[in-house]
Amino acid sequence: MSQSLDVEMSRYLNQVAQLPCCRHVILFTSDGLIQAKSDDISRDVADTVAAALSGMRSISEVLAEFCGTTELRWNRTIVDLDGNTVELFAAGANSYLAVSISAPLDDNAVAMVSYSAAKAANAMRHHLGSAKREQNAPAPHPESLESPVE
Protein backbone atom coordinates (compact mmCIF):
# COMPACT_ATOMS: atom_id res chain seq x y z
CA MET A 1 0.00 0.00 0.00
CA SER A 2 1.19 3.49 -0.69
CA GLN A 3 1.86 5.88 2.16
CA SER A 4 -0.99 8.18 1.06
CA LEU A 5 -3.38 5.20 1.09
CA ASP A 6 -2.15 4.22 4.58
CA VAL A 7 -2.86 7.76 5.76
CA GLU A 8 -6.33 7.72 4.18
CA MET A 9 -7.22 4.39 5.79
CA SER A 10 -5.90 5.49 9.16
CA ARG A 11 -8.01 8.63 8.86
CA TYR A 12 -11.16 6.53 8.36
CA LEU A 13 -10.24 4.31 11.31
CA ASN A 14 -9.45 7.30 13.54
CA GLN A 15 -12.84 8.82 12.75
CA VAL A 16 -14.52 5.64 13.98
CA ALA A 17 -12.22 5.45 17.02
CA GLN A 18 -13.30 8.96 18.09
CA LEU A 19 -16.92 7.85 18.56
CA PRO A 20 -18.17 7.55 22.14
CA CYS A 21 -17.27 4.16 23.61
CA CYS A 22 -15.01 3.12 20.70
CA ARG A 23 -11.56 2.17 21.98
CA HIS A 24 -9.64 0.85 18.99
CA VAL A 25 -10.05 0.01 15.33
CA ILE A 26 -7.81 -2.23 13.25
CA LEU A 27 -7.84 -3.35 9.65
CA PHE A 28 -6.02 -6.56 8.81
CA THR A 29 -5.60 -9.34 6.27
CA SER A 30 -6.89 -12.89 6.51
CA ASP A 31 -3.33 -13.83 7.50
CA GLY A 32 -3.57 -11.54 10.53
CA LEU A 33 -1.26 -8.83 9.18
CA ILE A 34 -2.11 -5.21 10.01
CA GLN A 35 -3.10 -3.04 7.06
CA ALA A 36 -4.03 0.02 9.13
CA LYS A 37 -4.92 0.91 12.71
CA SER A 38 -6.31 3.79 14.68
CA ASP A 39 -3.73 5.96 16.45
CA ASP A 40 -4.88 4.93 19.92
CA ILE A 41 -3.52 1.36 19.78
CA SER A 42 0.13 0.32 19.75
CA ARG A 43 1.46 -1.64 16.80
CA ASP A 44 2.41 -4.56 19.09
CA VAL A 45 -1.10 -4.86 20.52
CA ALA A 46 -2.66 -4.42 17.06
CA ASP A 47 -0.45 -7.20 15.65
CA THR A 48 -1.39 -9.59 18.46
CA VAL A 49 -5.11 -8.82 18.21
CA ALA A 50 -5.10 -9.12 14.41
CA ALA A 51 -3.50 -12.57 14.61
CA ALA A 52 -6.04 -13.72 17.22
CA LEU A 53 -9.03 -12.29 15.35
CA SER A 54 -7.86 -13.84 12.09
CA GLY A 55 -8.07 -17.24 13.76
CA MET A 56 -11.42 -16.39 15.31
CA ARG A 57 -12.81 -15.42 11.91
CA SER A 58 -11.67 -18.71 10.45
CA ILE A 59 -13.28 -20.64 13.28
CA SER A 60 -16.50 -18.65 12.93
CA GLU A 61 -16.68 -19.38 9.22
CA VAL A 62 -16.63 -23.14 9.84
CA LEU A 63 -19.72 -22.88 12.04
CA ALA A 64 -22.04 -22.73 9.02
CA GLU A 65 -22.49 -26.48 9.30
CA PHE A 66 -23.72 -25.96 12.88
CA CYS A 67 -26.49 -23.88 11.28
CA GLY A 68 -27.47 -26.77 9.03
CA THR A 69 -25.58 -25.96 5.83
CA THR A 70 -22.12 -25.26 4.51
CA GLU A 71 -23.47 -22.68 2.05
CA LEU A 72 -23.61 -19.73 4.46
CA ARG A 73 -21.22 -16.81 4.03
CA TRP A 74 -19.47 -15.43 7.11
CA ASN A 75 -20.35 -11.76 7.75
CA ARG A 76 -19.50 -10.86 11.31
CA THR A 77 -18.34 -12.18 14.67
CA ILE A 78 -19.23 -10.48 17.94
CA VAL A 79 -17.48 -11.12 21.25
CA ASP A 80 -19.20 -9.94 24.46
CA LEU A 81 -16.71 -9.41 27.31
CA ASP A 82 -18.18 -8.13 30.62
CA GLY A 83 -19.51 -4.79 29.43
CA ASN A 84 -17.19 -4.57 26.42
CA THR A 85 -17.79 -5.67 22.86
CA VAL A 86 -15.41 -6.65 20.09
CA GLU A 87 -16.90 -6.74 16.63
CA LEU A 88 -15.19 -8.24 13.62
CA PHE A 89 -16.53 -8.07 10.09
CA ALA A 90 -15.55 -8.36 6.44
CA ALA A 91 -14.07 -5.20 4.97
CA GLY A 92 -12.85 -6.29 1.53
CA ALA A 93 -11.39 -9.28 -0.25
CA ASN A 94 -9.38 -11.05 2.46
CA SER A 95 -9.48 -7.92 4.65
CA TYR A 96 -11.25 -7.54 7.98
CA LEU A 97 -12.12 -4.67 10.28
CA ALA A 98 -12.31 -5.02 14.05
CA VAL A 99 -13.56 -2.53 16.63
CA SER A 100 -13.22 -2.59 20.39
CA ILE A 101 -16.16 -0.93 22.12
CA SER A 102 -16.35 -0.09 25.83
CA ALA A 103 -20.07 -0.84 26.07
CA PRO A 104 -22.15 -3.99 26.53
CA LEU A 105 -23.58 -5.63 23.44
CA ASP A 106 -27.10 -4.33 24.08
CA ASP A 107 -25.98 -0.68 24.38
CA ASN A 108 -26.89 1.76 21.59
CA ALA A 109 -23.23 2.81 21.38
CA VAL A 110 -22.39 -0.62 19.93
CA ALA A 111 -24.90 -0.13 17.12
CA MET A 112 -23.54 3.37 16.41
CA VAL A 113 -19.91 2.24 16.30
CA SER A 114 -20.81 -0.83 14.25
CA TYR A 115 -22.70 1.27 11.71
CA SER A 116 -19.86 3.80 11.43
CA ALA A 117 -17.24 1.06 11.09
CA ALA A 118 -19.28 -0.58 8.32
CA LYS A 119 -19.53 2.77 6.52
CA ALA A 120 -15.76 3.24 6.82
CA ALA A 121 -15.15 -0.27 5.46
CA ASN A 122 -17.45 0.44 2.53
CA ALA A 123 -15.66 3.72 1.82
CA MET A 124 -12.28 1.92 1.81
CA ARG A 125 -13.50 -1.25 0.05
CA HIS A 126 -12.19 -0.26 -3.40
CA HIS A 127 -8.69 0.10 -1.89
CA LEU A 128 -8.92 -3.05 0.16
CA GLY A 129 -8.29 -6.63 -0.66
CA SER A 130 -5.24 -8.69 -0.27
CA ALA A 131 -4.47 -11.74 -2.31
CA LYS A 132 -4.55 -14.94 -0.33
CA ARG A 133 -1.08 -16.19 0.37
CA GLU A 134 -0.15 -19.22 -1.69
CA GLN A 135 0.54 -22.36 0.27
CA ASN A 136 4.26 -22.97 0.29
CA ALA A 137 5.45 -26.05 -1.51
CA PRO A 138 6.76 -28.68 0.87
CA ALA A 139 10.42 -28.36 1.67
CA PRO A 140 12.63 -30.80 -0.19
CA HIS A 141 13.75 -33.83 1.75
CA PRO A 142 17.23 -33.19 3.24
CA GLU A 143 18.70 -36.19 1.38
CA SER A 144 17.79 -34.61 -1.97
CA LEU A 145 19.90 -31.58 -1.09
CA GLU A 146 23.07 -33.55 -0.54
CA SER A 147 25.52 -33.67 -3.38
CA PRO A 148 26.22 -37.10 -4.73
CA VAL A 149 29.39 -38.71 -3.44
CA GLU A 150 31.86 -39.38 -6.22
C-alpha positions as CSV (number, residue, x, y, z in Angstrom):
1,M,0.0,0.0,0.0
2,S,1.2,3.5,-0.7
3,Q,1.9,5.9,2.2
4,S,-1.0,8.2,1.1
5,L,-3.4,5.2,1.1
6,D,-2.1,4.2,4.6
7,V,-2.9,7.8,5.8
8,E,-6.3,7.7,4.2
9,M,-7.2,4.4,5.8
10,S,-5.9,5.5,9.2
11,R,-8.0,8.6,8.9
12,Y,-11.2,6.5,8.4
13,L,-10.2,4.3,11.3
14,N,-9.4,7.3,13.5
15,Q,-12.8,8.8,12.8
16,V,-14.5,5.6,14.0
17,A,-12.2,5.5,17.0
18,Q,-13.3,9.0,18.1
19,L,-16.9,7.8,18.6
20,P,-18.2,7.5,22.1
21,C,-17.3,4.2,23.6
22,C,-15.0,3.1,20.7
23,R,-11.6,2.2,22.0
24,H,-9.6,0.9,19.0
25,V,-10.1,0.0,15.3
26,I,-7.8,-2.2,13.3
27,L,-7.8,-3.3,9.6
28,F,-6.0,-6.6,8.8
29,T,-5.6,-9.3,6.3
30,S,-6.9,-12.9,6.5
31,D,-3.3,-13.8,7.5
32,G,-3.6,-11.5,10.5
33,L,-1.3,-8.8,9.2
34,I,-2.1,-5.2,10.0
35,Q,-3.1,-3.0,7.1
36,A,-4.0,0.0,9.1
37,K,-4.9,0.9,12.7
38,S,-6.3,3.8,14.7
39,D,-3.7,6.0,16.4
40,D,-4.9,4.9,19.9
41,I,-3.5,1.4,19.8
42,S,0.1,0.3,19.7
43,R,1.5,-1.6,16.8
44,D,2.4,-4.6,19.1
45,V,-1.1,-4.9,20.5
46,A,-2.7,-4.4,17.1
47,D,-0.4,-7.2,15.7
48,T,-1.4,-9.6,18.5
49,V,-5.1,-8.8,18.2
50,A,-5.1,-9.1,14.4
51,A,-3.5,-12.6,14.6
52,A,-6.0,-13.7,17.2
53,L,-9.0,-12.3,15.3
54,S,-7.9,-13.8,12.1
55,G,-8.1,-17.2,13.8
56,M,-11.4,-16.4,15.3
57,R,-12.8,-15.4,11.9
58,S,-11.7,-18.7,10.4
59,I,-13.3,-20.6,13.3
60,S,-16.5,-18.6,12.9
61,E,-16.7,-19.4,9.2
62,V,-16.6,-23.1,9.8
63,L,-19.7,-22.9,12.0
64,A,-22.0,-22.7,9.0
65,E,-22.5,-26.5,9.3
66,F,-23.7,-26.0,12.9
67,C,-26.5,-23.9,11.3
68,G,-27.5,-26.8,9.0
69,T,-25.6,-26.0,5.8
70,T,-22.1,-25.3,4.5
71,E,-23.5,-22.7,2.0
72,L,-23.6,-19.7,4.5
73,R,-21.2,-16.8,4.0
74,W,-19.5,-15.4,7.1
75,N,-20.3,-11.8,7.7
76,R,-19.5,-10.9,11.3
77,T,-18.3,-12.2,14.7
78,I,-19.2,-10.5,17.9
79,V,-17.5,-11.1,21.2
80,D,-19.2,-9.9,24.5
81,L,-16.7,-9.4,27.3
82,D,-18.2,-8.1,30.6
83,G,-19.5,-4.8,29.4
84,N,-17.2,-4.6,26.4
85,T,-17.8,-5.7,22.9
86,V,-15.4,-6.6,20.1
87,E,-16.9,-6.7,16.6
88,L,-15.2,-8.2,13.6
89,F,-16.5,-8.1,10.1
90,A,-15.5,-8.4,6.4
91,A,-14.1,-5.2,5.0
92,G,-12.8,-6.3,1.5
93,A,-11.4,-9.3,-0.3
94,N,-9.4,-11.1,2.5
95,S,-9.5,-7.9,4.7
96,Y,-11.3,-7.5,8.0
97,L,-12.1,-4.7,10.3
98,A,-12.3,-5.0,14.1
99,V,-13.6,-2.5,16.6
100,S,-13.2,-2.6,20.4
101,I,-16.2,-0.9,22.1
102,S,-16.3,-0.1,25.8
103,A,-20.1,-0.8,26.1
104,P,-22.2,-4.0,26.5
105,L,-23.6,-5.6,23.4
106,D,-27.1,-4.3,24.1
107,D,-26.0,-0.7,24.4
108,N,-26.9,1.8,21.6
109,A,-23.2,2.8,21.4
110,V,-22.4,-0.6,19.9
111,A,-24.9,-0.1,17.1
112,M,-23.5,3.4,16.4
113,V,-19.9,2.2,16.3
114,S,-20.8,-0.8,14.2
115,Y,-22.7,1.3,11.7
116,S,-19.9,3.8,11.4
117,A,-17.2,1.1,11.1
118,A,-19.3,-0.6,8.3
119,K,-19.5,2.8,6.5
120,A,-15.8,3.2,6.8
121,A,-15.2,-0.3,5.5
122,N,-17.5,0.4,2.5
123,A,-15.7,3.7,1.8
124,M,-12.3,1.9,1.8
125,R,-13.5,-1.2,0.0
126,H,-12.2,-0.3,-3.4
127,H,-8.7,0.1,-1.9
128,L,-8.9,-3.1,0.2
129,G,-8.3,-6.6,-0.7
130,S,-5.2,-8.7,-0.3
131,A,-4.5,-11.7,-2.3
132,K,-4.6,-14.9,-0.3
133,R,-1.1,-16.2,0.4
134,E,-0.1,-19.2,-1.7
135,Q,0.5,-22.4,0.3
136,N,4.3,-23.0,0.3
137,A,5.4,-26.1,-1.5
138,P,6.8,-28.7,0.9
139,A,10.4,-28.4,1.7
140,P,12.6,-30.8,-0.2
141,H,13.8,-33.8,1.7
142,P,17.2,-33.2,3.2
143,E,18.7,-36.2,1.4
144,S,17.8,-34.6,-2.0
145,L,19.9,-31.6,-1.1
146,E,23.1,-33.6,-0.5
147,S,25.5,-33.7,-3.4
148,P,26.2,-37.1,-4.7
149,V,29.4,-38.7,-3.4
150,E,31.9,-39.4,-6.2
